[in-house]
Amino acid sequence: MNDTYTHGHHSSVLKSHTWRTAQNSAGYLLAHLSPALSLLDVGCGPATISCDLATRVGHVLGIDTAEGILDTAEATKVERGADNVEFRLGDVYRLEFEDNSFDVVHAHQVLQHLSDPVTALKEMVRVAKPGGLVAVRDADYHAMSWYPEPAGLDLWMDVYQRVARRNDAEPDAARHLLRWTAEAGIERDRVEASVGTWLYCTEAERLWWGALWAERSVSSAFGTQAREYAIATEEDLAVIVEGWKEWMTDPSAWFVVPNGELLIRV
Ligand SMILES: C[S@@+](CC[C@H](N)C(=O)[O-])C[C@H]1O[C@@H](n2cnc3c(N)ncnc32)[C@H](O)[C@@H]1O
């Protein structure tokens, strides 16, 4: 599989991803963790979640297809003193592990970027131990909501949807999670579904979220792909940047990201 990762790992993207913690991004999983467990974190990225999860289990292995981000993951590990975490290159479509290898197999905001999330789910279930858990969580872009509503943010959503779909990915992944598990042959009664939200509305949150998306829209892989695919012109991207700046300067600004969450009992 030669998928194109819509976000890339530009510093503006990492400003968002490194904000993530086990508490704000994997709360639905935490009650199931204990020190005796091993956990595979698929698509670990900069690994702030992986290192946080490592404080709750015995061992974490983080894998990612992007070699460069594993240096950032290592830096996160050193900064946190997370001695029970390791990282290696790895592809969810071809996990290099025996069947029944991990107690918990976790993937946060990964399935939405894949052209074949069903094969990915089958692989994750394969390497999880009987009695163990597969935990996945993905956003639903079309279900995001915000105030104020500058034209640039509607354009941002339209361009994001088209770029992600051009990459054969599913930006509204949350609403497809149960269908994907069914197509992977996972019985419905083994799956517990929930929704967890991120809300950005404090002064610090709106300045951080607005500024990083203004920068991402022109400087990250998303902006580059939008231009390359002829989905957005420079003028369109400038409208998007202005939209984010307008949104972030309103003291009443509000932005909600809904995330679908599945716990699959193996
Ligand atoms: C949106 S980031 C999420 C990172 C991290 N889980 C988090 O939430 O902070 C998605 C990550 O999945 C990785 N990825 C994409 N395709 C992958 C694949 N086939 N196998 C493993 N990782 C993959 C990307 O390189 C990227 O680091």
PDBQT file of the ligand as one rigid body, heavy atoms in Angstrom, charges set to zero:
ROOT
HETATM    1  C1  LIG A 301      -2.526  11.893  12.632  1.00  0.00    +0.000 C 
HETATM    2  S1  LIG A 301      -1.014  11.112  13.014  1.00  0.00    +0.000 S 
HETATM    3  C2  LIG A 301      -1.377  10.493  14.636  1.00  0.00    +0.000 C 
HETATM    4  C3  LIG A 301      -0.154  10.338  15.512  1.00  0.00    +0.000 C 
HETATM    5  C4  LIG A 301      -0.444   9.906  16.941  1.00  0.00    +0.000 C 
HETATM    6  N1  LIG A 301      -1.142   8.643  16.976  1.00  0.00    +0.000 N 
HETATM    7  C5  LIG A 301      -1.226  10.975  17.637  1.00  0.00    +0.000 C 
HETATM    8  O1  LIG A 301      -2.451  10.884  17.696  1.00  0.00    +0.000 OA
HETATM    9  O2  LIG A 301      -0.620  11.961  18.105  1.00  0.00    +0.000 OA
HETATM   10  C6  LIG A 301      -1.056   9.600  12.036  1.00  0.00    +0.000 C 
HETATM   11  C7  LIG A 301       0.256   8.831  12.061  1.00  0.00    +0.000 C 
HETATM   12  O3  LIG A 301       0.051   7.575  11.389  1.00  0.00    +0.000 OA
HETATM   13  C8  LIG A 301       1.220   7.298  10.633  1.00  0.00    +0.000 C 
HETATM   14  N2  LIG A 301       0.867   6.335   9.587  1.00  0.00    +0.000 N 
HETATM   15  C9  LIG A 301       0.279   6.588   8.389  1.00  0.00    +0.000 A 
HETATM   16  N3  LIG A 301       0.124   5.448   7.688  1.00  0.00    +0.000 NA
HETATM   17  C10 LIG A 301       0.605   4.445   8.472  1.00  0.00    +0.000 A 
HETATM   18  C11 LIG A 301       0.727   3.028   8.302  1.00  0.00    +0.000 A 
HETATM   19  N4  LIG A 301       0.348   2.429   7.170  1.00  0.00    +0.000 N 
HETATM   20  N5  LIG A 301       1.260   2.304   9.304  1.00  0.00    +0.000 NA
HETATM   21  C12 LIG A 301       1.675   2.913  10.458  1.00  0.00    +0.000 A 
HETATM   22  N6  LIG A 301       1.611   4.250  10.669  1.00  0.00    +0.000 NA
HETATM   23  C13 LIG A 301       1.082   5.001   9.683  1.00  0.00    +0.000 A 
HETATM   24  C14 LIG A 301       1.676   8.657  10.121  1.00  0.00    +0.000 C 
HETATM   25  O4  LIG A 301       3.028   8.664   9.727  1.00  0.00    +0.000 OA
HETATM   26  C15 LIG A 301       1.406   9.532  11.349  1.00  0.00    +0.000 C 
HETATM   27  O5  LIG A 301       2.526   9.640  12.184  1.00  0.00    +0.000 OA
ENDROOT
TORSDOF 0
